[in-house]
Amino acid sequence: MKEKEVSLKNVKTLTLVAMLIALSAVGALIKVFNTVAFDSMPGYFAALYLGSLYGAIVIALGHLLTAVTSGFPLGVLNHLYIALQMAVYAYLFRVFYKKFNVYVAVVLTTLLNGPLATLLFVPMFGWGFFIAWVFPLTIASFINISLAALIYKILSKKEQ
């Protein structure tokens, strides 16, 4: 009996992950600036609701879907690097949420995915890149992360 329960749970989790990736694909089509889009909210939500690993997978694939629909403007390798960064940020979002609270988690993750992520590209693209990208990326990150936290909070209350 236990094996059947575990199997059903795995199917539900896999289905939810697939739906969140599909939602990321929809968000990838809603561009804010270049490859800055609303693709990461499902990944941040998955990190809280399903766990860090699932969140990392969903958010990385979400970014790659945005990059594909934008024509990889920064190059394939740079977008793979961004997907890896975002996977780490989704992982840390859950850590911050558990260790501190939702507000600290939103602020710290926004700072990581906005200013820090942009700053890491200064050696390759220069300060002009930073100036052009930091504001739209930070604002979109804040919106994606805040929505993920809000949806998680609403769903958590309904499950109790």
N, C-alpha and C positions, 0 to 999 in steps of 0.2 A: 504494500500500500504506500509506503514512504517513497518508493521509486517513482510511482505514478505522480505523486504530489510534486516531487522535485522536477519531473519532466514537464508538468503543466506550468510550473513556475518559470522554467527556462523558456518555454514557448511564449508565455506572456511577456517576459523580459525582452526576448528577441523581437517580438512584434512591436513593443513600445520603442525599442531602439530604432527599428526600421521606420516607424512613424515619425520619430524625432528627426531622423536623417532626411526624410521626405519634407518635413517642415523646414529644415535648414535649406533645402533646395528651393523652396518657395521664398524664404527670406533672402536667399542669394540673388534673387531677381529684383529685390527692392534695394537699389543702390543709393547710397548717400553721397559718396564721392569715390570715383574710380573703383577700387575693390573693397571699399568700406561699405558694408551692407548689413542687413538684419538677419544674418545667417547664424550668429553665435548664440542667440537666446536659447534654442533647444539644447545646445551643448552644455551651457551653464545650468539649465534646468536638470538635465540628465545627471550632471555631477552631484547635484543635491538629492535628487529623487532616487536614482539608481546606483550611484557610487562614482567615485573619481575616474575609474577606468572607462566606464561607459560614457561619461561626460567628455573625456579626452578623445574618444573615438568619434563621437557625434560632432564635436566642435572642429576637429581636424578635417573631417570629411566635409563639413559645412563650409569651411574656408576654401577648400579645394574646389567645391562646386561654384563658389563665387569667383574664384580665379579662372575656372574654365569658362564661365559665362561672360567674363570680362576679357578673355583672350590672353591670360597670363601676362599682364603689362609689366610686371617686375621680373619676369623670367620664371621658368618652371622651378629651378632650384631655390630661388628666393621665396616662392610661394610654398614650397615644401618646408622651408625653414619657418615661415610664418605659421603654417599648420602645426608644426612641432611646438612652437612657442605657445600657441593657443591651447594646445593639449595640456601643456604644463600649467597655464593660467587656470584652466577649468579644474585641474587637479587641486591647485592651491586654493581656488574659490571654496571648494568643499572643506578643506583644512581650516581656512580662515573662519568659515561659517560655524564649524563645530567648536573651534578653539575660542573664538571671540563671540561675535554676534553678527546679525545680518548686515548692520550698518557698516561695521568695520570691514566685513567681507566685501561688500559692494565697493567701498572706497578703495581698499587695497587692490582689488582685482582691476578696477577701472584704471588706477595708476599704472599697474603692470601692463595692461593691454593697450593703454593709450600712450602716455609719455615715454615709458620705458621701452615699449616695443618699437616706437618710432625712433628713439634715441639709438637703439641697437643698429639701425640702418645708416646712421650718420657716416661711419667710416666708408661705406660703399657708395652712398649717394650724396653726401654733404649736408650742410645745414639748411640749404634751400628746401631739400626734401622734408626735413624735420618741420620747418616752419609751415610748409604747405599741408602736411598730413596730420600734425599733432592735434589740431582742434577738431576736425571732423571725426578722426578716429576715437578721440577721447569721448566726445559727445555720443557717438553711436555705441561705443563700449558701455558707457554708463546706462544708456537706454536698454540695451540687450541684457546686461547684468541685472539691472533693477527689475525688469519684466520677469526674468527667470526667478528671482527671489520672491517676487510678488505671487506668481503663479504657484510656486512651491508652497508658500505659506497658505494660500487659499486651499490647495489640494490637501495639505497636511491637516487642516482643520476639518475638512469634510470627511477624512478617513477616521477621525477620532470618534 
